[in-house]
C-alpha cells in the first residue's frame, strides 16, 4: 500500500510540479503586497496631522477636490480611517480601479492609488498563469480560461500530493519520528535536500492545505458550492447591497440632472462616529455607509440613510449577517493568512516558499534515485 501511495505521489508531482512552484512562489510574493505598496508610496497613504487639527467635513473635502481637479468630478464614495494619519480615500466615477488620496486636514489631493505592475503580474500568474478570462478582471466568478483551468487542476493535484506526502512521511518508529522532525545540517547536500523535502513539507502541510482548499473556490463553481455546503452555507445566497454609483440626492441641478448634496455625508459621518466608539474605517456611499469593525477578520456593519436628510434609517449588523454572506471574507482571510494578523501572514509567506521548494527538492531526489538505478543496472547489462 505504501509503495502504491509513493507511486501516486511521484506520478502526480512529476508532470505538474513546476506549475505548483509557480503558484506557490507567486502566492508568496503577494502576501505582503499591500504593506509593500504602501511603503513604496507613503505620500499616498499617509498624511501629517497638524497639532490640534480636526478633519474637514466630507462636503468641504469634495469642494476642495473640485477646485483642484474639476467640478465635473463625481465622487461616488469616501472612506475615513480611524487612524488619524491615514489619508482619506475617494472613489471617483469612471476610475473604479483606483482611489483618489486626499489629505483630510487640508483637502489637498495626494494622488491616485495604483498597484505596482509587479504585483499585477504576480496576481495574473497566480490565478490564471498569465491567461486571464476576458474581460479582466472577469465579470463573473465562473468566467474561465485555459490558464484558470490549469491552475485549478494543479491545485487539486497539490491537495492530493500533500495528503499522500503526509501518509508517506508517517514514521514507523520513534527514532524515525525524531529524524523526520528536524533538518540535519553537515551531512551532505543530498541529506539536506531530503530533510528539507520531508521535514519542512510536514510543517507546512496544514498551511498549504488551507491555501489550496480555499483557493479552489475561485477555480471551480462545483467546488465552491460543495465548500459552502460543508459549512452550512449557500454559495448563491447573498444580501443585496447598494452598488457604489453616483449619489443621487437632491439639492443642486446641473445639465438637467440633480446633484447629490454632499453635506448629507457630514451628518451621516457625525452620527456614525457617535454610534461607534471603535472602528477601522467608515465608507460613505450613495444611500448607505459601511463601518469596518476592528479585528483581523473582515467584519462590516452597514447603515442605511435617507440621501436627502442624512438621517440613518436602519442598520444591517455583521453579527446578524447570514453565514453565506460571511464566507467570502473568511475564505479570503484564510487563503491570504490575514486572519491572525502579521504573525499568520509571516507563517503563510514561509509556508508558500516551502511549497515552492518542495517540487524542486522532489525533482532532485527523483533524479538522484533514477541516476543511481541506471548506474547499478549498467554493469549487469554489460555482463550479459
C-alpha positions as CSV (number, residue, x, y, z in Angstrom):
1,X,0.0,0.0,0.0
2,X,2.8,2.4,0.9
3,X,4.5,1.7,-2.4
4,X,1.3,2.4,-4.3
5,X,0.9,5.8,-2.5
6,X,4.6,6.6,-3.3
7,X,3.9,6.0,-6.9
8,X,0.8,8.1,-6.9
9,X,2.8,10.9,-5.2
10,X,5.5,10.6,-7.9
11,X,3.3,10.3,-10.9
12,X,1.3,13.4,-9.9
13,X,4.3,15.5,-9.0
14,X,6.5,15.0,-12.0
15,X,4.2,16.5,-14.7
16,X,2.7,19.3,-12.5
17,X,5.5,20.1,-10.0
18,X,6.8,23.1,-11.9
19,X,3.3,24.7,-12.0
20,X,3.0,24.1,-8.3
21,X,6.2,26.0,-7.9
22,X,4.8,28.9,-9.9
23,X,1.5,29.0,-7.9
24,X,3.3,28.9,-4.6
25,X,6.0,31.5,-5.4
26,X,3.6,34.0,-6.9
27,X,1.3,33.5,-3.9
28,X,4.2,34.2,-1.5
29,X,5.1,37.4,-3.3
30,X,1.5,38.7,-2.8
31,X,1.2,38.0,1.0
32,X,2.6,41.5,1.8
33,X,1.6,43.3,-1.4
34,X,-0.5,45.9,0.4
35,X,2.3,46.6,3.0
36,X,4.9,46.9,0.3
37,X,2.7,49.0,-1.9
38,X,2.1,51.5,0.9
39,X,5.7,51.6,2.0
40,X,6.7,52.5,-1.6
41,X,4.1,55.3,-1.8
42,X,4.0,56.8,1.7
43,X,2.8,60.2,0.4
44,X,-0.4,58.5,-1.0
45,X,-1.4,56.6,2.1
46,X,-0.1,58.7,5.0
47,X,-0.7,62.3,5.9
48,X,0.8,64.6,8.6
49,X,-1.7,65.6,11.3
50,X,-1.1,69.2,12.4
51,X,-1.3,69.6,16.2
52,X,-4.9,70.2,17.3
53,X,-6.2,69.9,13.7
54,X,-9.6,68.2,13.0
55,X,-10.6,66.6,9.7
56,X,-12.6,68.6,7.2
57,X,-16.2,67.7,6.7
58,X,-16.9,65.4,3.7
59,X,-18.6,68.3,1.8
60,X,-15.6,70.5,2.3
61,X,-13.2,67.8,1.0
62,X,-15.4,67.4,-2.1
63,X,-15.4,71.2,-2.7
64,X,-11.6,71.4,-2.4
65,X,-11.2,68.4,-4.7
66,X,-13.4,70.1,-7.3
67,X,-11.2,73.2,-7.1
68,X,-8.0,71.2,-7.8
69,X,-9.4,68.8,-10.4
70,X,-12.7,69.8,-11.9
71,X,-16.2,70.5,-10.7
72,X,-17.4,67.7,-13.1
73,X,-15.6,65.1,-11.0
74,X,-18.2,62.8,-9.4
75,X,-17.3,61.4,-6.0
76,X,-19.2,58.1,-5.5
77,X,-17.8,57.2,-2.1
78,X,-15.4,58.5,0.6
79,X,-13.5,56.5,3.2
80,X,-12.3,57.8,6.5
81,X,-9.8,55.7,8.6
82,X,-9.8,55.6,12.4
83,X,-6.1,56.2,12.1
84,X,-5.7,60.0,12.1
85,X,-2.5,59.7,10.0
86,X,-4.1,57.7,7.2
87,X,-5.3,59.6,4.1
88,X,-8.9,59.9,3.2
89,X,-9.7,57.8,0.1
90,X,-12.3,58.8,-2.6
91,X,-13.8,56.7,-5.3
92,X,-14.4,58.6,-8.5
93,X,-16.9,57.7,-11.1
94,X,-15.1,56.4,-14.2
95,X,-12.0,55.4,-12.2
96,X,-13.3,52.3,-10.3
97,X,-9.9,50.6,-10.3
98,X,-8.2,53.5,-8.5
99,X,-8.8,55.6,-5.4
100,X,-8.0,59.3,-5.0
101,X,-6.0,60.1,-1.9
102,X,-6.8,63.3,-0.2
103,X,-5.4,65.0,2.9
104,X,-8.4,65.2,5.2
105,X,-7.0,68.1,7.1
106,X,-6.2,70.4,4.2
107,X,-8.2,68.9,1.3
108,X,-5.0,68.6,-0.8
109,X,-5.0,65.9,-3.4
110,X,-2.1,63.5,-2.8
111,X,-2.6,61.4,-6.0
112,X,-4.1,58.1,-7.2
113,X,-3.6,54.7,-5.6
114,X,-2.3,52.1,-8.0
115,X,-1.0,48.6,-7.5
116,X,2.6,48.2,-8.9
117,X,2.9,46.4,-12.2
118,X,4.9,43.6,-10.5
119,X,2.0,42.7,-8.2
120,X,-0.5,42.9,-11.0
121,X,1.6,40.4,-13.0
122,X,2.0,38.1,-10.0
123,X,-1.7,38.1,-9.4
124,X,-2.4,37.1,-13.0
125,X,0.3,34.5,-12.8
126,X,-1.1,33.1,-9.6
127,X,-4.7,32.9,-10.6
128,X,-4.5,32.4,-14.4
129,X,-0.9,31.6,-15.5
130,X,-1.0,35.0,-17.3
131,X,-4.0,33.8,-19.3
132,X,-6.9,35.6,-17.6
133,X,-10.5,35.4,-18.6
134,X,-11.8,38.1,-20.9
135,X,-12.6,40.8,-19.8
136,X,-10.1,41.1,-16.9
137,X,-11.0,41.3,-14.1
138,X,-13.7,38.8,-15.0
139,X,-17.3,39.9,-14.7
140,X,-18.3,36.6,-13.1
141,X,-16.6,34.1,-10.8
142,X,-17.4,31.4,-13.3
143,X,-15.6,33.1,-16.2
144,X,-12.9,30.7,-17.4
145,X,-9.7,30.4,-19.4
146,X,-7.2,27.8,-20.2
147,X,-4.8,29.2,-17.5
148,X,-7.5,29.2,-14.9
149,X,-8.4,25.6,-15.6
150,X,-4.7,24.6,-15.4
151,X,-4.3,26.4,-12.1
152,X,-7.5,24.7,-10.7
153,X,-6.4,21.2,-11.8
154,X,-2.9,21.7,-10.4
155,X,-4.3,22.9,-7.1
156,X,-6.4,19.8,-6.9
157,X,-3.3,17.7,-7.6
158,X,-1.5,19.7,-4.9
159,X,-4.1,18.7,-2.3
160,X,-3.5,15.0,-3.3
161,X,0.3,15.5,-3.2
162,X,0.1,17.0,0.3
163,X,-2.1,14.2,1.6
164,X,-0.1,11.4,0.0
165,X,3.1,13.1,1.2
166,X,1.8,13.1,4.8
167,X,1.0,9.4,4.6
168,X,4.5,8.7,3.3
169,X,6.0,10.8,6.0
170,X,4.3,9.0,8.8
171,X,7.2,7.2,10.7
172,X,7.1,3.6,11.9
173,X,9.4,4.0,14.9
174,X,10.2,6.7,17.5
175,X,13.7,7.1,16.1
176,X,12.3,7.8,12.6
177,X,9.9,10.3,14.1
178,X,12.9,12.2,15.7
179,X,14.7,12.2,12.3
180,X,11.7,13.4,10.4
181,X,11.0,16.4,12.7
182,X,14.4,18.0,12.2
183,X,16.7,19.1,9.4
184,X,20.2,17.6,9.6
185,X,22.9,20.0,8.6
186,X,26.5,19.0,7.9
187,X,25.6,15.6,6.4
188,X,25.9,16.5,2.8
189,X,23.8,18.2,0.2
190,X,21.7,15.1,-0.6
191,X,20.6,14.6,3.0
192,X,19.9,18.3,3.5
193,X,17.6,18.4,0.4
194,X,15.9,15.2,1.6
195,X,15.3,16.7,5.1
196,X,14.0,20.0,3.6
197,X,11.5,18.0,1.5
198,X,10.4,15.7,4.3
199,X,10.6,17.9,7.4
200,X,9.7,21.3,6.0
201,X,7.0,19.7,4.0
202,X,5.5,18.2,7.1
203,X,5.5,21.6,9.0
204,X,4.0,23.4,6.0
205,X,1.3,20.9,5.1
206,X,-1.5,22.3,7.2
207,X,-1.0,25.8,5.9
208,X,-0.5,24.7,2.3
209,X,-3.7,22.6,2.5
210,X,-5.5,25.7,3.9
211,X,-4.3,27.8,1.0
212,X,-5.2,25.1,-1.6
213,X,-8.6,24.2,-0.3
214,X,-9.7,27.9,0.0
215,X,-8.1,28.8,-3.4
216,X,-10.1,26.2,-5.2
217,X,-13.3,28.2,-4.5
218,X,-12.1,30.6,-7.2
219,X,-11.3,27.9,-9.7
220,X,-14.4,25.7,-9.9
221,X,-18.1,26.6,-9.3
222,X,-18.9,23.0,-8.3
223,X,-16.2,23.0,-5.7
224,X,-17.4,26.4,-4.4
225,X,-20.9,25.1,-3.9
226,X,-19.6,22.0,-2.2
227,X,-17.3,24.0,0.1
228,X,-20.2,26.3,1.1
229,X,-22.5,23.3,1.7
230,X,-19.9,21.7,4.0
231,X,-20.0,24.8,6.2
232,X,-23.8,25.0,6.1
233,X,-24.0,27.9,3.7
234,X,-25.1,28.6,0.2
235,X,-22.7,29.9,-2.5
236,X,-25.6,31.5,-4.4
237,X,-27.1,33.4,-1.5
238,X,-26.1,36.9,-0.5
239,X,-27.6,40.0,0.8
240,X,-28.2,42.6,-1.9
241,X,-26.2,45.7,-1.3
242,X,-26.4,49.1,-2.9
243,X,-23.9,49.5,-5.7
244,X,-21.3,52.2,-5.5
245,X,-22.7,54.6,-8.0
246,X,-23.2,58.3,-8.4
247,X,-25.0,59.7,-5.3
248,X,-28.5,60.8,-6.3
249,X,-29.8,63.0,-3.5
250,X,-31.4,66.4,-4.1
251,X,-30.2,69.9,-3.9
252,X,-28.5,71.4,-6.9
253,X,-29.3,70.8,-10.5
254,X,-26.8,70.7,-13.4
255,X,-27.2,69.7,-17.0
256,X,-30.8,68.5,-16.2
257,X,-29.5,66.1,-13.5
258,X,-30.0,66.5,-9.8
259,X,-26.7,66.6,-7.9
260,X,-26.0,64.9,-4.6
261,X,-25.8,67.2,-1.6
262,X,-22.5,66.1,-0.1
263,X,-23.3,67.9,3.1
264,X,-25.6,64.9,3.8
265,X,-22.5,62.9,4.4
266,X,-21.5,65.4,7.2
267,X,-24.5,64.4,9.2
268,X,-24.1,60.6,8.5
269,X,-20.4,60.7,9.5
270,X,-21.1,62.5,12.7
271,X,-23.9,60.0,13.6
272,X,-21.7,57.0,13.0
273,X,-18.8,58.4,14.9
274,X,-21.1,58.9,17.9
275,X,-22.6,55.4,17.5
276,X,-19.2,53.6,17.1
277,X,-16.5,54.3,19.6
278,X,-14.2,51.9,17.8
279,X,-13.9,51.2,14.1
280,X,-11.3,50.6,11.4
281,X,-12.9,52.8,8.7
282,X,-16.1,54.4,7.7
283,X,-17.0,54.4,4.0
284,X,-19.8,56.8,2.8
285,X,-21.8,55.8,-0.3
286,X,-24.9,56.8,-2.1
287,X,-27.6,55.8,0.4
288,X,-25.6,53.7,2.8
289,X,-22.4,53.8,4.9
290,X,-20.2,50.8,5.7
291,X,-18.4,50.6,9.1
292,X,-15.4,48.3,9.1
293,X,-15.1,46.9,12.6
294,X,-11.8,46.3,14.4
295,X,-10.1,42.9,14.1
296,X,-8.2,40.8,11.5
297,X,-11.2,39.1,10.0
298,X,-13.3,41.3,7.7
299,X,-16.4,42.5,9.7
300,X,-18.6,45.3,8.4
301,X,-21.9,46.9,9.6
302,X,-24.0,48.7,7.1
303,X,-26.1,51.8,7.9
304,X,-28.9,52.9,5.6
305,X,-29.7,56.6,5.5
306,X,-32.0,59.0,3.7
307,X,-30.0,60.5,0.9
308,X,-31.9,63.8,1.3
309,X,-31.8,64.4,5.0
310,X,-28.9,62.2,6.1
311,X,-31.0,60.6,8.8
312,X,-29.9,57.0,9.4
313,X,-32.9,54.7,8.9
314,X,-31.5,51.3,9.9
315,X,-28.5,49.1,10.4
316,X,-27.5,45.7,8.9
317,X,-25.2,44.3,11.6
318,X,-22.4,41.9,10.8
319,X,-23.4,39.8,13.8
320,X,-26.8,39.2,12.2
321,X,-25.5,38.5,8.7
322,X,-26.1,35.0,7.4
323,X,-23.2,32.7,7.2
324,X,-23.4,32.6,3.5
325,X,-22.6,36.3,3.3
326,X,-19.6,35.9,5.7
327,X,-18.0,33.0,3.8
328,X,-16.3,35.1,1.1
329,X,-14.4,37.2,3.7
330,X,-13.5,34.1,5.7
331,X,-12.2,32.3,2.6
332,X,-10.1,35.3,1.6
333,X,-8.7,35.8,5.1
334,X,-7.6,32.2,5.5
335,X,-6.2,32.0,1.9
336,X,-4.0,35.1,2.4
337,X,-3.1,34.4,6.0
338,X,-4.6,37.7,7.2
339,X,-7.0,36.0,9.7
340,X,-4.4,36.2,12.5
341,X,-2.6,39.4,11.7
342,X,1.0,39.8,10.9
343,X,2.0,36.6,12.6
344,X,-0.1,34.4,10.4
345,X,0.9,36.4,7.3
346,X,4.5,35.6,8.1
347,X,3.7,31.9,8.6
348,X,1.7,31.9,5.3
349,X,4.6,33.5,3.5
350,X,7.1,30.9,4.8
351,X,4.7,28.1,4.0
352,X,4.2,29.3,0.4
353,X,8.0,29.5,0.0
354,X,8.3,25.9,1.3
355,X,5.6,25.0,-1.2
356,X,7.8,26.4,-3.9
357,X,10.8,24.4,-2.6
358,X,9.0,21.0,-2.3
359,X,8.7,20.2,-6.0
360,X,12.3,21.3,-6.7
361,X,13.7,19.1,-3.9
362,X,11.4,16.3,-5.1
363,X,12.8,16.6,-8.6
364,X,16.3,16.4,-7.3
365,X,15.6,13.3,-5.2
366,X,13.9,11.6,-8.2
367,X,16.8,12.5,-10.4
368,X,19.4,11.1,-7.9
369,X,17.4,7.9,-7.4
370,X,17.0,7.4,-11.2
371,X,20.7,8.0,-11.8
372,X,21.6,5.5,-9.1
373,X,19.4,2.9,-10.6
374,X,20.9,3.4,-14.0
375,X,24.4,3.1,-12.6
376,X,23.6,-0.1,-10.8
377,X,21.9,-1.6,-13.9
378,X,24.8,-0.7,-16.2
379,X,27.3,-3.5,-15.0
380,X,24.7,-6.2,-15.3
381,X,23.8,-5.1,-18.8
382,X,27.4,-5.1,-19.8
383,X,28.0,-8.6,-18.3
384,X,25.2,-10.0,-20.4
